[in-house]
Amino acid sequence: MAGFNGVVNALLQVDVSSEGIVSAVFVFLVSLIVGAAAIHIGAQLLIDRDTGFRRATVTALIGAIAYTLVGLFLGWIPLLGPLLMLVAWIGVINWQYPGGWGTAFGIGLVAWVVAVLILFALSQLGVVTPDALGVPAT
């Protein structure tokens, strides 16, 4: 197994030790929870009914995947790539929540601000560094 870890480390330049895996899982979970909480708060502020934290979590996860995939294939295009990544993320919010593109944009904006505030607080406590899965460009 040590030979396999060495090959993976060399090819992917990643840490596949148990400590590295635990750290990656922790970062993923914290990022997902922060992104979901931020989207949930944004949805609660802009939609008149409770939409549930589960929907926010699914939205954060699918939104992060959409954002990443668009970034992988189109993110290299100056100005247009990052804009398309943002449109993909807002599109997932629009798909998950009622109210149209304007409401989805508002939820995304509120979610971004809330995520920045949550991550700033957590970074001041020394828990995390400021980046979140599910909320672009934080």
N, C-alpha and C positions, 0 to 999 in steps of 0.2 A: 504494500500500500504506500510505503514511503516513496517508491519510484514513481507511482502514479501522481502523488501530490507534487513531486518535483517537476514532472512534465506539465501538469496543470499550472503550477506557479510560473514556470518559464514561458509557456505559451500565452496564458491569459493575464499574467502578471497580477494574480489575485492570491489572497491568503486563504487556503482551504483548510487551515487548522481548525480545531473545534472552537477555539477562541474567536477566530475570524468569522466562522459560521454563526456563532451565537451573537456576535456584534452585528452582523448583517441582518439577522432576523429581528433583533431589537430595533435597529434603525428603521427597518421596513414597518414593523408594528407601530412604533411611535409616529412615523410619518403618515401612515394610513389613518390612525386615530385622530391626529391633528387635522389632516385633510378632511376627514369625514365630519369632525366637529365643526370645522369652519364652514363647510358646505351646508350642514344642518342649520347653523345659526343664520347663514345667508338666506336659506329657504324659509325659515321661520319668520324672518323680518319682511320678506317680500311676498309670501304666499299666505293667504288667510287661514289655512288649515294646517294641522300637524301632519307632516309627511313621513315622520319616523326616522330614527337614526340608521336603521338598516338600509333604507334607500340612499341616505347620504353616504354610507360606507360603500355600497355598490357603485354609486356615482363616482366617488373618489377613486376607486380601484379601476373601473373601466375608463374613467377620464385620464388617469395616469398612463394606462396602456395606449389609449388613442394618441395622447400627447407625445409619448415616446416613439410610437410607430411613425407618426407623421414627421417627427423630428429626425428619425433615422433615415427616412427616404427623401424628405424635402427640406429638412432643417438647414442644409448647407446653402440654400438659395438666399442671398442677402435680402433682408427686409421681408420678403414674401414668405420664406420658410418659417421664421418665428411667428409671423402673423397667422399662417395656416395652422400651426401648432396650437395657438390660442383659440382659433375658430373651432378646431377639433374638440378641444376641452370644453368650450362653451356649448358646442353641439351636443355633447354627452349630457350636460346639464339640461339643455333644452329638451332632449329626448326623455329624461327622467322626471322632469317637473313641468306642471302646466304653466301657461302664461306667455309662451312664445319666446322669440330671441331676445327681446328687450328685458324680460324678466330673467332669462338665463344669464344675460350679461350682468345684470344687477346682482344676482346670486353669486356669480363668479367674482365680481369686484369686492363684494362684502366678504366672501370666503377668503380671498387673497389677503385683505386687511386683517381679518381675524387670525388667519394662520401666521402672518408675520408677528402679530402681537403675542400669540401663544408661544411661538418659537423663540421670540425675544425673551419672554419670561422664563422659559425652560433653559435657555442658554445662560441667562443670568444666574440661574440656580446650579449651573454646571451639569445639567442632565443631558443635553443634546447640543449639536451645532445647528445653526439655522438653515435647514433644508427640509422640504416636506414632499413625500410622494402624494400625488393627487391634487396638489396646488402648484401650478407652474411658476417658475422664476422667483422663488422665495429664497 
